[in-house]
């Protein structure tokens, strides 16, 4: 079988991505062959093309953090013909993909491939940050930075479904989107700390911060006693020259220091791959959490935020659009 794939050859602009074709090798034991129907363009790929993702492989490689598709071949005949999702980290920007069958999560009927794709890495990330780490109870209040983005918009919806009040930051052009999701929308260029203190004088129960940089201090200071800061990125430093690991390591150190201090607040860096040293437990949690998100989406309690559907062979255009800051939700590649 000939596979079409998108190769990131090095430190290039989005139009430097290469479309290549190769023969797919035979399946290894335990693998399943997926015809990819959708793969997302996430912030991870934006960092990877700059060489800034924390543990990316050496160039060249095929990006693609997650996929949704149909199983064409597998050792278990019951899998063949089923629509499934998988978290891949790299390799998803292909027309066909071999993945361990143990990594597959069924996609319920009623969701098309692109809709389901927006809930894979974004849904797992949002669900685990909210329910496994922050553990915010119904009636609580949270602050979500980047509330119109892929993870942010999913997080807002999950929180509202759980009876949690949400304050969300976004650019001026996307404030209406955040409001429509059920959050109080704040322009991130304004005095966000002052506005949050007006809305939540006693502090918020959790802050979800993908920006990092100096603003992480404000995020921590806005917490109520017993509150949790969940950091899950360092977008503020994506264009900073130098070692790609240094900004993240500095962020780790700051979070650890805050946890040592007797301030009655928690700080945590979320990594979707955390816990993978125990593969069985990692897979079980991932499947449980993604299934919960899919069920909410299938029941109409979550709305997929598909920013655009773009052909796989136009991945450069898709990446440029995702990086433009002009879209809400997630850009999806459709082979």
C-alpha positions as CSV (number, residue, x, y, z in Angstrom):
1,X,0.0,0.0,0.0
2,X,1.3,3.5,-0.9
3,X,1.0,6.0,1.9
4,X,0.9,9.8,1.5
5,X,2.6,11.6,4.4
6,X,3.7,15.0,5.4
7,X,7.3,15.4,6.4
8,X,8.8,18.1,8.5
9,X,12.3,18.3,7.2
10,X,13.8,20.8,9.6
11,X,13.4,24.4,10.8
12,X,11.2,25.6,8.1
13,X,8.2,27.9,7.5
14,X,4.9,26.1,7.1
15,X,5.3,26.1,3.3
16,X,8.5,24.1,3.8
17,X,6.5,20.9,4.7
18,X,7.0,18.1,2.1
19,X,4.4,15.8,0.7
20,X,6.0,12.4,0.2
21,X,4.8,8.9,-0.8
22,X,6.2,5.5,0.4
23,X,5.2,1.9,0.7
24,X,3.7,0.9,4.0
25,X,5.7,-1.9,5.7
26,X,3.9,-5.1,6.9
27,X,2.1,-4.7,10.2
28,X,4.0,-5.7,13.3
29,X,2.4,-8.1,15.9
30,X,-0.3,-6.2,17.9
31,X,-0.6,-3.4,15.4
32,X,-3.7,-2.2,13.5
33,X,-3.8,-0.4,10.2
34,X,-5.9,2.7,10.2
35,X,-7.2,4.6,7.2
36,X,-6.8,8.1,8.6
37,X,-9.9,10.3,8.2
38,X,-8.8,13.3,10.3
39,X,-5.7,14.5,12.1
40,X,-5.3,17.7,14.0
41,X,-3.0,20.7,13.9
42,X,-2.2,21.4,17.5
43,X,0.2,23.8,19.2
44,X,2.7,20.9,19.5
45,X,3.3,20.9,15.7
46,X,3.7,24.7,15.8
47,X,6.5,24.2,18.4
48,X,8.0,21.3,16.5
49,X,8.6,23.2,13.3
50,X,10.6,25.7,15.4
51,X,12.5,22.9,17.1
52,X,10.8,24.0,20.4
53,X,8.8,21.0,21.4
54,X,10.3,19.6,24.6
55,X,11.0,16.0,23.5
56,X,10.5,16.1,19.7
57,X,12.5,13.6,17.6
58,X,15.3,14.7,15.3
59,X,14.4,16.0,11.8
60,X,13.1,14.8,9.4
61,X,9.9,13.2,10.8
62,X,6.2,13.1,10.2
63,X,4.2,15.3,12.7
64,X,0.6,14.5,13.8
65,X,-0.4,14.3,17.4
66,X,-3.6,12.4,17.1
67,X,-5.9,10.7,14.5
68,X,-9.4,9.4,13.9
69,X,-9.9,6.8,11.3
70,X,-11.3,3.4,10.3
71,X,-9.5,0.1,11.0
72,X,-8.6,-1.7,7.8
73,X,-6.6,-4.6,9.2
74,X,-5.9,-6.0,12.6
75,X,-5.2,-9.3,14.4
76,X,-8.6,-9.0,16.1
77,X,-11.2,-9.2,13.3
78,X,-13.7,-7.4,15.5
79,X,-11.7,-4.2,15.1
80,X,-11.9,-4.2,11.3
81,X,-14.4,-1.6,10.0
82,X,-14.6,0.3,13.3
83,X,-14.0,4.0,13.6
84,X,-11.4,4.7,16.3
85,X,-9.2,7.4,17.7
86,X,-5.6,7.3,18.8
87,X,-3.1,9.6,20.5
88,X,0.2,9.3,18.5
89,X,2.4,12.4,19.4
90,X,4.0,12.1,15.9
91,X,3.2,10.3,12.7
92,X,-0.5,11.2,12.4
93,X,-0.2,13.3,9.2
94,X,-0.5,10.3,7.0
95,X,-3.2,8.8,4.8
96,X,-2.7,5.4,6.5
97,X,-1.1,4.6,9.8
98,X,-0.1,1.5,11.8
99,X,-0.6,1.9,15.6
100,X,-0.7,-0.6,18.5
101,X,-4.3,-1.9,18.7
102,X,-4.1,-1.4,22.5
103,X,-4.0,2.4,21.9
104,X,-7.3,2.6,20.0
105,X,-10.4,4.1,21.5
106,X,-13.8,3.6,19.9
107,X,-15.5,6.6,18.4
108,X,-19.3,6.7,19.0
109,X,-21.7,7.0,16.1
110,X,-23.1,10.5,15.5
111,X,-19.7,12.2,15.5
112,X,-18.0,12.7,12.1
113,X,-14.3,12.2,11.9
114,X,-13.3,15.8,12.1
115,X,-15.6,16.5,15.0
116,X,-14.3,13.5,16.9
117,X,-10.7,14.6,16.1
118,X,-11.1,17.9,17.9
119,X,-11.8,15.9,21.2
120,X,-8.8,13.6,21.1
121,X,-5.7,15.3,22.5
122,X,-7.8,18.4,23.4
123,X,-10.4,16.4,25.2
124,X,-8.0,14.2,27.1
125,X,-6.0,17.2,28.1
126,X,-9.0,19.3,29.2
127,X,-10.7,16.4,31.1
128,X,-7.6,15.3,33.0
129,X,-6.6,18.8,33.9
130,X,-10.0,19.6,35.2
131,X,-11.1,16.3,36.8
132,X,-7.9,14.5,37.7
133,X,-5.6,17.3,38.7
134,X,-7.5,20.5,39.6
135,X,-10.5,18.5,40.9
136,X,-12.8,21.6,40.9
137,X,-16.2,20.9,42.4
138,X,-19.5,22.0,41.1
139,X,-20.1,25.7,42.1
140,X,-16.5,26.5,41.8
141,X,-14.9,29.2,39.6
142,X,-12.0,28.8,37.2
143,X,-9.9,31.0,34.9
144,X,-9.1,29.6,31.5
145,X,-6.4,31.3,29.4
146,X,-6.9,31.0,25.6
147,X,-10.5,30.0,26.0
148,X,-11.3,30.2,22.3
149,X,-8.5,27.7,21.4
150,X,-8.7,24.0,20.9
151,X,-8.0,22.9,24.5
152,X,-9.5,26.1,26.0
153,X,-12.8,25.8,24.3
154,X,-13.1,22.2,25.3
155,X,-12.2,23.0,28.9
156,X,-14.8,25.7,29.1
157,X,-17.5,23.3,27.9
158,X,-16.4,20.5,30.2
159,X,-16.4,22.9,33.2
160,X,-19.9,24.3,32.3
161,X,-21.2,20.8,32.0
162,X,-19.9,20.1,35.5
163,X,-21.6,23.1,37.0
164,X,-18.5,25.3,37.2
165,X,-18.3,29.0,36.5
166,X,-15.7,30.0,33.9
167,X,-13.8,33.2,33.2
168,X,-12.0,32.9,29.9
169,X,-9.4,35.1,28.2
170,X,-9.2,35.5,24.4
171,X,-8.4,38.1,21.8
172,X,-10.9,40.8,21.1
173,X,-12.1,39.1,17.9
174,X,-12.9,35.9,19.8
175,X,-14.7,37.3,22.9
176,X,-18.1,36.5,21.4
177,X,-17.1,32.9,20.9
178,X,-16.0,32.5,24.5
179,X,-19.3,34.1,25.7
180,X,-21.3,31.7,23.5
181,X,-19.5,28.8,25.2
182,X,-20.9,29.9,28.5
183,X,-17.9,31.8,30.0
184,X,-17.3,35.4,31.1
185,X,-15.0,36.6,28.4
186,X,-12.0,38.9,29.0
187,X,-9.7,40.5,26.5
188,X,-6.2,39.1,27.3
189,X,-4.7,42.5,26.3
190,X,-6.5,44.2,29.2
191,X,-5.9,44.1,32.9
192,X,-6.9,40.5,33.4
193,X,-5.8,40.2,37.0
194,X,-7.9,43.3,38.0
195,X,-11.0,42.0,36.2
196,X,-10.7,38.5,37.7
197,X,-10.4,40.0,41.2
198,X,-13.6,42.0,40.5
199,X,-15.4,38.8,39.3
200,X,-14.0,36.5,42.0
201,X,-12.8,38.7,45.0
202,X,-11.8,35.6,47.0
203,X,-9.8,34.2,44.1
204,X,-10.5,31.4,41.7
205,X,-10.4,27.7,42.4
206,X,-8.2,26.9,39.4
207,X,-6.2,28.6,36.7
208,X,-5.4,26.8,33.4
209,X,-2.4,28.5,31.8
210,X,-0.8,27.4,28.5
211,X,1.1,30.7,28.1
212,X,3.8,30.5,30.8
213,X,6.4,33.3,30.8
214,X,6.1,36.2,33.3
215,X,2.3,36.0,33.4
216,X,2.4,32.7,35.2
217,X,3.0,34.7,38.4
218,X,-0.3,36.5,38.0
219,X,-2.0,33.2,37.4
220,X,-0.8,31.8,40.7
221,X,-1.6,35.0,42.6
222,X,-5.3,34.8,41.5
223,X,-5.8,31.5,43.2
224,X,-8.1,31.2,46.2
225,X,-6.8,29.2,49.2
226,X,-6.8,25.6,48.2
227,X,-6.8,26.5,44.6
228,X,-4.7,24.9,41.8
229,X,-2.6,26.3,39.0
230,X,-2.4,23.9,36.1
231,X,0.3,24.9,33.6
232,X,0.4,23.0,30.3
233,X,2.6,24.9,28.0
234,X,4.9,27.8,27.4
235,X,3.5,29.6,24.4
236,X,5.0,32.9,25.5
237,X,8.5,31.5,24.8
238,X,7.8,29.7,21.5
239,X,9.8,32.3,19.5
240,X,12.6,32.7,22.1
241,X,16.0,31.8,20.7
242,X,18.2,29.2,22.4
243,X,17.7,25.9,24.1
244,X,14.1,24.7,23.7
245,X,14.1,23.0,27.1
246,X,15.3,25.9,29.2
247,X,11.9,27.8,29.4
248,X,10.1,24.7,30.3
249,X,12.7,23.7,32.9
250,X,12.5,27.2,34.4
251,X,8.7,26.8,34.6
252,X,9.1,23.4,36.3
253,X,11.4,25.0,38.9
254,X,9.0,27.8,39.6
255,X,6.0,25.4,40.1
256,X,8.1,23.2,42.4
257,X,9.1,26.2,44.5
258,X,5.5,27.4,44.9
259,X,4.5,23.9,46.0
260,X,7.2,23.9,48.7
261,X,6.0,27.3,50.1
262,X,3.3,27.1,52.8
263,X,0.8,29.1,50.8
264,X,-2.2,26.7,50.7
265,X,-2.2,26.6,47.0
266,X,-1.0,23.9,44.4
267,X,0.9,24.2,41.2
268,X,1.2,21.4,38.6
269,X,2.6,21.0,35.1
270,X,0.3,18.8,33.1
271,X,1.8,16.5,30.5
272,X,-0.6,14.3,28.6
273,X,2.1,11.6,28.5
274,X,2.6,11.6,32.2
275,X,2.3,8.2,33.7
276,X,3.3,6.3,30.5
277,X,6.0,4.4,32.4
278,X,3.0,2.2,33.5
279,X,1.6,1.5,30.0
280,X,-1.5,-0.5,31.2
281,X,-2.6,2.2,33.6
282,X,-1.9,5.0,31.1
283,X,-3.9,3.3,28.4
284,X,-6.8,2.6,30.8
285,X,-7.0,6.2,32.0
286,X,-6.7,7.6,28.5
287,X,-9.5,5.3,27.2
288,X,-11.7,6.1,30.2
289,X,-11.3,9.8,29.9
290,X,-11.6,10.1,26.2
291,X,-14.7,7.9,26.2
292,X,-16.2,10.2,28.8
293,X,-15.5,13.2,26.5
294,X,-16.9,11.4,23.5
295,X,-20.1,10.5,25.4
296,X,-20.7,14.1,26.3
297,X,-20.1,15.1,22.7
298,X,-22.4,12.4,21.3
299,X,-25.1,13.5,23.8
300,X,-24.9,17.1,22.6
301,X,-23.3,18.4,25.8
302,X,-20.1,19.4,24.0
303,X,-19.9,21.1,20.6
304,X,-16.9,20.3,18.4
305,X,-15.0,23.5,17.5
306,X,-13.7,22.7,14.0
307,X,-11.9,25.8,12.8
308,X,-11.3,24.4,9.3
309,X,-11.1,21.2,7.3
310,X,-8.1,21.2,5.0
311,X,-6.8,18.4,2.7
312,X,-3.7,16.6,4.0
313,X,-1.7,17.6,1.0
314,X,-2.2,21.2,2.0
315,X,-0.8,20.7,5.5
316,X,1.4,23.8,5.1
317,X,-1.6,26.0,4.6
318,X,-3.3,24.3,7.6
319,X,-0.3,24.9,9.8
320,X,-0.1,28.6,8.8
321,X,-3.7,29.1,9.5
322,X,-3.4,27.5,12.9
323,X,-0.5,29.8,13.7
324,X,-2.3,32.9,12.5
325,X,-4.2,33.5,15.7
326,X,-7.3,34.2,13.6
327,X,-9.2,30.9,14.1
328,X,-11.2,29.5,17.0
329,X,-11.2,25.8,17.8
330,X,-8.9,23.3,15.9
331,X,-7.7,23.1,12.3
332,X,-8.2,19.5,11.0
333,X,-6.4,17.8,8.2
334,X,-8.6,15.5,6.1
335,X,-6.8,13.0,3.9
